[in-house]
Amino acid sequence: MIFEIRRLALMCAVALFSGAAALFAHPAIADSGSAAGKWMIHHPLSGEPLMIVEIEENDGALEGHIVKLASGPEDAICWSCTGENKNKPLAGMKFLAGFRPDAMGWSGGFLLRPATGTVSPAHLELVDGGRALLMTTGRGPLRVDQKWERID
């Protein structure tokens, strides 16, 4: 009987320790750095490099600009965009704005998707020790997750 109680207590202690270790190993908690810097964005399906972007913190919010496309003409324009971005050069274009820190990363901002010209809410989260940024936009079957690679 005493052996069973000790065994149960040991199992509870191991479970508690494992749960605490998993909590502190979670990327959102382990990565307390900044998303500011240069990032390589890859295509979410093919994994091919798409563009290099730069994210800056401005008055506590993140905003980002396209630095250059990974391939294609340097003077490519956003023919899918509407409004002030219609037919404007992609290089230098603001594609990310208004992201504020939250419990898991940054949210509350909007992301311009140049391929479609759509603007949508998104969430950003540092992963892999700050070496990558996970961008999530959309919901359900329209959800897109992209892992951006830090290059600076």
C-alpha positions as a Python dict, from the first residue, in 0.01 Angstrom:
ca = {
    (1, 'M'): (0, 0, 0),
    (2, 'I'): (275, 245, 94),
    (3, 'F'): (460, 151, -224),
    (4, 'E'): (152, 239, -433),
    (5, 'I'): (111, 579, -258),
    (6, 'R'): (480, 663, -316),
    (7, 'R'): (452, 551, -679),
    (8, 'L'): (142, 768, -729),
    (9, 'A'): (316, 1067, -564),
    (10, 'L'): (621, 1019, -788),
    (11, 'M'): (403, 998, -1099),
    (12, 'C'): (222, 1321, -998),
    (13, 'A'): (553, 1499, -940),
    (14, 'V'): (685, 1385, -1279),
    (15, 'A'): (363, 1497, -1450),
    (16, 'L'): (376, 1835, -1274),
    (17, 'F'): (742, 1886, -1365),
    (18, 'S'): (679, 1782, -1726),
    (19, 'G'): (386, 2022, -1754),
    (20, 'A'): (591, 2309, -1614),
    (21, 'A'): (879, 2229, -1850),
    (22, 'A'): (644, 2223, -2147),
    (23, 'L'): (497, 2557, -2042),
    (24, 'F'): (836, 2724, -2026),
    (25, 'A'): (947, 2564, -2352),
    (26, 'H'): (647, 2709, -2540),
    (27, 'P'): (776, 2939, -2817),
    (28, 'A'): (569, 3239, -2710),
    (29, 'I'): (717, 3225, -2362),
    (30, 'A'): (1070, 3126, -2463),
    (31, 'D'): (1092, 3394, -2732),
    (32, 'S'): (1063, 3730, -2564),
    (33, 'G'): (1265, 3912, -2832),
    (34, 'S'): (1161, 4158, -3092),
    (35, 'A'): (1023, 4095, -3438),
    (36, 'A'): (1216, 4396, -3568),
    (37, 'G'): (1463, 4308, -3840),
    (38, 'K'): (1483, 4162, -4190),
    (39, 'W'): (1293, 3847, -4282),
    (40, 'M'): (1279, 3615, -4582),
    (41, 'I'): (922, 3518, -4667),
    (42, 'H'): (874, 3183, -4837),
    (43, 'H'): (572, 3067, -5038),
    (44, 'P'): (340, 2880, -4798),
    (45, 'L'): (296, 2582, -5033),
    (46, 'S'): (616, 2550, -5236),
    (47, 'G'): (862, 2690, -4982),
    (48, 'E'): (1029, 2898, -5253),
    (49, 'P'): (1168, 3236, -5139),
    (50, 'L'): (924, 3518, -5225),
    (51, 'M'): (1056, 3841, -5079),
    (52, 'I'): (1269, 4009, -4819),
    (53, 'V'): (1084, 4237, -4578),
    (54, 'E'): (1191, 4463, -4295),
    (55, 'I'): (988, 4502, -3977),
    (56, 'E'): (1032, 4800, -3747),
    (57, 'E'): (877, 4899, -3418),
    (58, 'N'): (715, 5242, -3432),
    (59, 'D'): (540, 5385, -3121),
    (60, 'G'): (500, 5034, -2976),
    (61, 'A'): (347, 4890, -3293),
    (62, 'L'): (507, 4678, -3564),
    (63, 'E'): (504, 4786, -3926),
    (64, 'G'): (680, 4634, -4222),
    (65, 'H'): (792, 4720, -4572),
    (66, 'I'): (891, 4506, -4866),
    (67, 'V'): (1266, 4542, -4926),
    (68, 'K'): (1285, 4339, -5247),
    (69, 'L'): (1148, 4036, -5425),
    (70, 'A'): (1354, 3718, -5412),
    (71, 'S'): (1319, 3678, -5787),
    (72, 'G'): (1156, 3863, -6072),
    (73, 'P'): (1192, 4222, -6184),
    (74, 'E'): (1312, 4477, -5932),
    (75, 'D'): (1049, 4723, -6053),
    (76, 'A'): (752, 4483, -6009),
    (77, 'I'): (425, 4655, -5926),
    (78, 'C'): (124, 4551, -5721),
    (79, 'W'): (-128, 4512, -5999),
    (80, 'S'): (-368, 4325, -5765),
    (81, 'C'): (-373, 4603, -5505),
    (82, 'T'): (-649, 4860, -5477),
    (83, 'G'): (-653, 5216, -5351),
    (84, 'E'): (-327, 5399, -5297),
    (85, 'N'): (-116, 5087, -5363),
    (86, 'K'): (-266, 5006, -5705),
    (87, 'N'): (13, 4976, -5964),
    (88, 'K'): (274, 5100, -5715),
    (89, 'P'): (617, 4935, -5688),
    (90, 'L'): (632, 4644, -5445),
    (91, 'A'): (979, 4743, -5323),
    (92, 'G'): (927, 4991, -5041),
    (93, 'M'): (555, 4919, -5006),
    (94, 'K'): (414, 4898, -4651),
    (95, 'F'): (255, 4555, -4617),
    (96, 'L'): (223, 4526, -4239),
    (97, 'A'): (86, 4781, -3990),
    (98, 'G'): (-70, 4820, -3647),
    (99, 'F'): (50, 4503, -3473),
    (100, 'R'): (62, 4537, -3094),
    (101, 'P'): (207, 4292, -2840),
    (102, 'D'): (-31, 4033, -2696),
    (103, 'A'): (14, 3722, -2480),
    (104, 'M'): (136, 3511, -2773),
    (105, 'G'): (313, 3763, -2998),
    (106, 'W'): (158, 4050, -3193),
    (107, 'S'): (-197, 4100, -3318),
    (108, 'G'): (-453, 4366, -3402),
    (109, 'G'): (-278, 4470, -3720),
    (110, 'F'): (-334, 4418, -4088),
    (111, 'L'): (-133, 4246, -4356),
    (112, 'L'): (-139, 4330, -4727),
    (113, 'R'): (-104, 4019, -4942),
    (114, 'P'): (45, 4152, -5269),
    (115, 'A'): (-36, 3835, -5463),
    (116, 'T'): (-409, 3894, -5416),
    (117, 'G'): (-421, 4261, -5319),
    (118, 'T'): (-622, 4174, -5010),
    (119, 'V'): (-574, 4324, -4667),
    (120, 'S'): (-650, 4095, -4376),
    (121, 'P'): (-596, 4069, -4001),
    (122, 'A'): (-309, 3847, -3896),
    (123, 'H'): (-113, 3728, -3595),
    (124, 'L'): (267, 3721, -3558),
    (125, 'E'): (461, 3500, -3318),
    (126, 'L'): (836, 3449, -3274),
    (127, 'V'): (936, 3081, -3288),
    (128, 'D'): (1258, 2878, -3302),
    (129, 'G'): (1432, 3096, -3044),
    (130, 'G'): (1355, 3416, -3238),
    (131, 'R'): (1508, 3286, -3561),
    (132, 'A'): (1166, 3259, -3727),
    (133, 'L'): (838, 3449, -3724),
    (134, 'L'): (513, 3261, -3766),
    (135, 'M'): (249, 3466, -3949),
    (136, 'T'): (-108, 3341, -3941),
    (137, 'T'): (-396, 3495, -4132),
    (138, 'G'): (-744, 3375, -4223),
    (139, 'R'): (-961, 3114, -4056),
    (140, 'G'): (-1068, 2759, -4122),
    (141, 'P'): (-994, 2634, -4474),
    (142, 'L'): (-875, 2983, -4573),
    (143, 'R'): (-612, 2994, -4296),
    (144, 'V'): (-257, 3060, -4412),
    (145, 'D'): (48, 2997, -4193),
    (146, 'Q'): (386, 3122, -4309),
    (147, 'K'): (715, 3080, -4130),
    (148, 'W'): (939, 3377, -4204),
    (149, 'E'): (1314, 3328, -4165),
    (150, 'R'): (1523, 3596, -3989),
    (151, 'I'): (1810, 3704, -4214),
    (152, 'D'): (1981, 3975, -4009),
}
